[in-house]
């Protein structure tokens, strides 16, 4: 029996029973209101004393509320004397008042410059939003976390201008590619730096490599941030320009994402519970031939006399309705000196491909304590998490062999899933039964993570504060793969078992000293100096065994296999030491200056280039504080920002600058007693001048707010030089490759975000937010080389066919090849020739650039609507001007293998002959623009009920990925196939091959039903 078929069944049954019981209790008749009191009053503006119409007055913890009328007056029913009223209005500070025994409450509100006094987390500290001079965007976590959310990156998707996310697969837990302001590197990582509670964490996957057999490889590695529970996150800030990221030096070229987790609050103990149940289904099927259409095609094109009826829809047989449970429980409270919060989370997320999914358990504790009259402050954050992932055994880079997804598409639709005797049908030698593969092959990863930090902060003098922070990030992943002899894929090798383990530990020590004071009248200075040390240790080991006598043990007894492969192991250590400083200077709250500098030293690079400087500077001008705008009452905020800076990228494996050796049986010889001794040979030449990639960025921005509208506009250009490319060394030489600093890439773009409070009255509120961004990416130089072709097409007959080209003047990942002109009368594809005519011979076809996987424009908008106690929110996003290489369509729009595999319906109607093998050309570069309803939520918040001291009770329903409008005909227009770069003069340490669709794991449409309780 498959281990995921009954995993945690008792736990899930108990949790489901409790959850259903809570839901029944919620909807059962019972008194919801007790001691209701009618409160009335007037809200006025502090400076002028004038009444304020349109102020939101809400009972804290509910959506029960009203707005003030034209004279600033309001009337509201509240649940009792313990209720707290919250008064908010655009441009004014929030006010909170407990009702007590009063029935009339008048409130005076103070202007707050559009809530710009909000404190925002930035690098190694905090700033008031009004004083930020770099490009920093915030995520509304409360809104984004509704519905099914698997990782912190899901909270960012489409909500920040200039940030793009693309999942490598629709499989739960799969890796996610995040790009902030474009792709800056060809071979080093483009991922942003993640900082959780002030500690930089590693986003390297700890999922060991899976097994490979019969041309099929187990599915992608796990997203390392899947072990972080999104429900524990309080805020997310995205640092985009070099002014904001340069303080992170050699780690900031890809941008920085700051994550702060939830902490405790002073007051009585509060208990919160949230539960969700989600149902996931396939969004769309590929347009394959049905069993009867397949029979007709065989008779029509192959003259086969085919009879019979029945068959299998393999897409339906391989997929299922995925049921997901998520439950979160937290406790928080505190007094004047100590606050705390503890939380537990459980997630069981099943995939829409049968027997795939993840199961996650998280526990977190946050505590703060102050002493010595609040002069000494201590903080502890600790997270422990466990994740189990059941992988799908599919292939995204092979030839004719088929994994689960390809077999689901290619399997003969006339065949049943099982024979009459109950055994699985063997589809063919290369096209396997996808249902059998799912049920017979076991491929499981268990991952554990402990993430924590302890910090101490003390006021040495009135304006001088010292702090220290110790952070640890411990990761462990074990992957076990078992392919039984009884399966089609395993019988040729007598069964296969593989076990691998990876460990990653990260220790960070930080200390800072901060001084701030008013040096002159209306002049404020803040100086920060700091030191940071990081030590990262990565270990990887594994072994594989074949030819088992029995399938009973497999990876539980690797010694049971007769053929043991050579075990492998690896260890890497990276150390980094850094010094940094920052100056903030504020003149009259009008003129702002920020300057930072960081010096990094890393063991990754050559002995001549281990240290580097990363400076930045930015200026801000708050025009609304100028006297000449005093009379412009409708303009509450207008700030100009200009910044420039340098950040780096050291995200390459260690030892690349050193001469390395390799052992292999090819170097073996016999010595002495005639025993075989393995030898070593040079693998890589030394490069003592190897150094960081450096990204120089310039940014101009505007922050504005006028009445009910606010937003930001940014223009930027960022140039990355000294690209890290692994290039071929002319032979003869001691090694074939050496990593060098050559080349240049430029990104230029524009970003816009806008928020508007459209309607505000007693029972109704409506606000809308939108973002739009455009990025132009260009390779400027490749170290003197004209071009580099990379990324091999998949499928039968595609060996050596490269589909993407790096060339100065074009973006990274651009598609390159022949131009398709049509199909001639003989049924052959024709292509444009160099002389302007057409040809059927690829050797005579003219090749050119065919498309770009980077969109011209990415956009999103959200709507939040409230009517009394009901709330409705919708989140839309889309991209225009992006192309995909539909490798799946290229392979399955062909009648060549008809009779062996199924094909797309287009194949029997496109006019090609049965002997024609589809080849790569512009025919398969498809428009992948899309417009998607990403999330739609309808909720209802009950008035505070008089049961168990309940303060919050809300139910909601959310639909995710409800529809997508796109001309693209694959499973989904947002895909990213994992593919190795071809060995054509350089080897990619990180893949530049975005925008390829080949047998991708389908993305699900989910419907979520949720409950939130607060006591």
Secondary structure, DSSP 4 states (H G I P E B T S, - for coil): --TTSSTTHHHHHHHHHHHHHHHHHHHS------S-EEEEEEEEETTT--B-TT-EEEETTSS-EEE--TTSEEEEEES-TT-EEEEE-TTB--EEEE-TT-SB--EEE-B-TTTTT-EEEETTEEEEGGG--S-EEEE-HHHHTSS---SGGGGTTTTSTTEEEEES-SSTTB-EEEEESS---SSS--PPEEEETTEEE-----PPP--EETTEE--PPBPGGGGS-GGGEEEEEEE-SHHHHGGGGGG-TT-EEEEEE----SEEEEEEEEEEEEEEEES----BPPHHHHHHHHHHHH-----------HHHHHB-PEEEEEEEEEEEEE-SSEEEEEEEEEEEEE-SBTT-EEEEEEEEEEEEEEETTTTEEEEEEEEEEEEEEE-----SS-SS---HHHHHHHS-TTS-SB-TTSPBP---SSS--HHHHHHH-EEEEEEEEEEEEEEEEEEEETTEEEEEEEEEEEEEEEEEEEE-TTSTTTGGGT-EEEEEEEEEEEEEEEEEEEEEEEEETTEEEEEEEEEEEEEEEEEEEEEEEEEES-TTTGGG-GGGEEEEPPPEEEEEEEEEEEEEEEEEEEETTTEEEEEEEEEEEETTS-TTSSEEEEEEEEEEEEGGGSGGGTT-TTEEEEEEEEEEEEEEE--S-TTTTS-EEEEEEEEEEEETTTEEEEEEEEEE---TT---EEEEEEEEEEEEEETTEEEEEEEEEEEEES-EEEEEPPSSSS-SEEEEE--EEEEEEEEEEEEEEEEE-SSEEEEEEEEEEEEEEEEEESTT-SEEEEEE--STT-TT-EEEEEETTS-TT-EEEEPEEEE-TTS-EEEEBTTSSEES-GGGB-EEEEE-SS-SEEEEEEEEEEETTEEEEEEEEEEES-EEEEHHHHHHS-STTBTTB--BGGGGTS---TTPPP--SGGGEEE--EEEEEEEEEEEE----SSTT--EEEEEEEEEEEEEEES--SS-SS-----PPP-SSEE-SS----SEESSPPPPEEEEEEEEEEE-
